[in-house]
Structures are given as C-alpha cells and as structure tokens.
Amino acid sequence: MTGAPLRRIVLVRHGRTAWNAALRIQGQTDVELDEVGVEQARAVAPQIAALAPSYVWSSDLARARVTADEIAKEAGLVPSYDERLREFRLGDYQGTTHAELGARDPEALERFRRGDWDGIPGAETSAEVADRYAACLADLAGALAVGETGVAVSHGAATRTGLVRFLGWPLAVARDLRGLGNCGRVMLEQRATGDWALAAYNL
C-alpha cells in the first residue's frame, strides 16, 4: 500500500487469564485477567494510544473489557462494549481443559486445535461468529472519519474468524491464520479505493 491509509482499525486480543495458562477452554465463560494479563494490558496500552485512536470498542466479557479499559485510559477515551465482539460460544467444551477433552475424544481435540469448531454441541457456528463480528467492525469503520483509527478488543478465535469475513475472504482462511498471542494485535487499513487490507498480523 502506498500513501497513508484512509482509516485504520486495530484488533486486539485480551490479556492472559488463568484459564489461558491452564489450557482450559473459555468460550463465553466470563473469566477475569490474571496478574500477567493485567500487566500485558498495561504494557500494550501506550503502544496503541500512540496511534491516537478515536474509539475503543470491546467485547463485554471481563477479560476483554479490562484490557480495553487500560487502552482507553491511556488514550483518554471512554470504551464502548459490544457483545458482537465476544468469543465463540463453545457449548459443551467450555470449562474443559485440552487434556480432559483429549482423554475423552482425541479426534475432537485435534479438530479443536485446528480451529474446526463447527459441530461442537451447543456452540455457535463459524459463520454466526463471523457475521456478528464483521458487522461490528463495519459499524466501527463507518464511525471513523478519514484519517482516524479505531480499536476493537476481542478474543483470539472470534478475531481471526471475523476479520476474514470483514475482508471478504473465504471463511476457511481463518483456520490458516496463526493464533493471536495475548494482547496480540492486527492492523487493518483502508486503501484509497475504499477496500480494507490486512496490514499487520499478531504484532
């Protein structure tokens, strides 16, 4: 891309939780950040604030909300919370560790690790998550004036799935993207043509 982007959206995964550290599947279980996660959020906040964002939007789940609060505080903004940015609802898998799932059903664990989450009992489909997340990003993009930056704080799998839909890529591409680290960032930039592009991944 040449020249400055028309608009920019920064996608941020939340900081670490104790369930992340234990490889326990969270889904939409409302787990708080642990001490490491709070420090991660505080460390990334000045880097994002340096981009002078105009908006900070966030999943309403606690781990994302606290991460967004740190970013918004550093940027001098008030965050907004939107349930469309939540993680996948993972039904029967929520609260289960990878080891427990593997002991119960090794093939299910392999599918889960590949990001093939369709068919989990009680879970959302990838298409459902992609649609709600991408709709939220479209609203955030629409709120930005030329030259402005918006921030969306969310969750690893939802972010990968939603950004693929937002960019108009085949949904299967989400499984090929590397998992985001805690407080990992994705940069989306709007070209002069009006199209959005992936400018950076897992910063």
N, C-alpha and C positions, 0 to 999 in steps of 0.2 A: 504494500500500500504506500502511495506517495502522498505527501502533504498531511496536514493534521486531520484526524478523524472528525466527522461531523458531531458525533456523540459517542460516549463510551459507557459501558456497563461493566462493573467489576463484580464477579460472582465469588463469594467467599464461603468456604466450608467452616462450620463451627469449630471451636477448640475441643480438646480431648475431654472425654468423660471416663469415669471408672469402668463403664461398660465397654468403651472402645479398648481400653487397656486389657480387659479380660476377654476380648473377642466374644462378647455377648451381644446378640442381635437386638438392636434398639427399635428400629422401625419408628412408630409414632409414640412409643413409651417416653414419657416426659422426664428424661434423666438430666440432672444438673451437670455442669462442668466440674471436673476435679481441679485440684490446685494447679496442676500442669496446664490444664485447659484455660484457666483464668489468665495465667502468665502468657500463654500463647496469644490470647485475645489482646492483652495489653501490649504485647510486642508488635503485633501486626497493625494495631490501630494507627500509630503515627505514619506508617508507610501508606496506608490508604487515605488518611487525612491529607497527606501531601499532594494527593490528586485533586484536592478541593471539591469533593463531591457535593452535589446539591441535594441529594436524597439518600437516606439509608433505609431500605426496606428489609424485612426479615421474616422468616418463619416464626410462628408464635410459640414454638416449643422452646423450653427453657435454655437448652444448650446453644441454640442459635440466638435467642433473644439476648442473653448475657453477652455473647460475642458482639452482637450488633450494638448493644448499649455502650460497650467500650469504644467501638469505632465512632459512633455518633458523638459521644462525649468529646473525643479528641478532635472531631471535625466541627464541633459547635452546632450540632444538629439534634433534632428530636427524631428518633426512629419510628417507623410505622411497622406494624406487624400484620402479616397476611398468611392465613392458613394454606393458601395455594402453594407456598414455598416449603411446606412440610416434607419430611422424608416419606418414602413409601410406607403405607400401612402394610405390615408384613404378617398379619394374621397369626397363625399358629406358631410361627417362628419367633415371635417377639419374646424376649426374655431367655431364649435358649442360647447356650454357648455353641461355638463352632464344634467343639469336641463332643458335646451332647448330641448335636444334630448328626455328626459323622458316625457316632456309635449307633444311632437309631436308623440312619439311612445314608450310607456313604455316597450314593449317587446323588441324593438331594443336596448334600454338602458341596459336591463338585459343581452342580448346576448353580447353586447359590454363589459360589466363589467366582463363577464365570459371569455372574450378573444376569443369569437366566431365571428371573423371579416370577414369571407368569406361571400360574397354576398352583402357587402356594395357597393352601386352604385359608380363606378369609382375607387374602391380600388384595391390594389394588393391582391392576394390570399396568404394564409399562406404558401403554397408550393413555390410560387415565392419568397417570402421573405426568407424562409428557404434555398432555393437553392443559392441565391446570397450571403447571409451572410456566410453560411457554406463554400462556395467556397473561400471567402476572408480569413476565418480562416485557411483553408487548405493551402493557399498561405503563410500566416504568419507562420504557423507551418513549412512549407518547407524552409523558410528563416532562421529558428533558428538552430544553431549548438547545439550539445549535451551540456547540462548544461545551455543553455541560456533561457531567459524569454522574451516574447513579450507581448505587451499591445494593446488591441483593445477597443477604446472608442466609444460607440454607444448609443443606446436607449433601453428603457425597453422592449417593446414587441418584437422588432427585435432581441434583445439579447436572450430572452427566446426561441423564435422560431428557431433561427439559431443555438444555442448551442445544441438543441435537435437533429437537423439534423446532425450536425458535429459529435455528439457522436453515431449516428446510432440508436437513439431511435425512437419509433413511434411519429409522429408529434403531436398527441393528448396530449402527455405528457406535452407539453408547457403550456396548459391551467391549468394544475395542479400545476405548479410552482408558488410560491408567487411572486407578483410584486416586482421588484427591487426598492429600495429607490433611491433618487437622490444621485449620487456618490456611490451607492452600487456596490459591486464587486463580481465577480465569478472567482473561480480559477479552471483552467483545467490543469491536469498534465498527462504527457505521461509515461506510465509504461514501464518496461524493455521489455515487449512483443511487444512494439510499439503501443499498444492501448492507447487511451485517456480516462481519467476518470474525473468525477466531484469531485473535492477535497474539495471545499467550495462554499457556495452559500449565496449571499446577506450579505457579510461582512460589 
